[in-house]
Amino acid sequence: MNTSDILTILPPWYFLVAAGIFGAMWGSFANVVIVRWPRELSVVRPASHCFSCKTPIKWFDNIPVLSYFILRGKCRHCGATFSFRYAGVELALGLLSVGVAQVTLLQSGSFEVGLASYFIWFGFVWSLVTIALIDMEHYLIPDAIVLPGIIVGILANTFILPMGWMESTIATVVSYAAIRLLFIDGYRLLTGRPGMGAGDAKLLAMFGAFLGYEGVLFALFAGALQGTIIGVVMVIARRRDGDLNEPVFEEELEEDEDYEPDERFGKARVPFGPFLSLGALEYVFIGDYLLHKYALAFGHFVYNIQNLF
Ligand SMILES: [Zn+2]
């Protein structure tokens, strides 16, 4: 028996349940990184503890998703309330992991290749969620995730994924250079302030390493479109509250810069990283489908135009 038979012997739900548990556990780790990394605390020590009474959380109270509901979101010792965000991140990464297993492992003829692509794509999705939540709170995209991510993306495309090292490498370099030139340095030259942050450029370079040109363009446009929609909703909501300030897309701070919360007082600060990450996530799961539909619609359009003459 060779290992590929595993996929035919065991039922699909077995792999999906395993992927869900694995994803939720990495969701737990994402929570630790999101809380501790921007505050320059170790992500390894100390073990998880209650933020209020500092009591270490026992392993049986630290089960992803379930413990939150068993304890009703409260500390067993002092009753302090935990944010639902913790369980939400674990649940989201559990479900995303199931989705990744479905489109990699269960579609693959070879167990080894399927499993390797599962780990690569789940790692990418994990980093998107973690980066989005850190950026939302701190206006910061950590180099510590993005730079190793670029290396993993290029290596994965060199040895395992079908795109190959050349497109991966060129898309990484070109994305970074193009964003710097057009949206950072060029934009600053024209308007006096950068239109995007250096963190956004590095994030798009990471998308290039994993997804190639098509994925970078998709994430950029899908992210900008959805960011604009949310921005417009925010303007309307703020007008209704009598506040006339427009939301501004916040340029990312460099990691050594200090965060000054009142730097643009009264403006709604909108980080761009979460929207770019959302765009990349959509590309991973439905990019092919959307691009295919778009190509079809465009084909019909061209056909109809031709029929007019
Ligand atoms: Zn407590």
Residues whose N, C-alpha, C, O or C-beta is under 5 A from the ligand:
A	BS01	ZN	C50 S52 C53 K54 C75 H77 C78 G79 A80
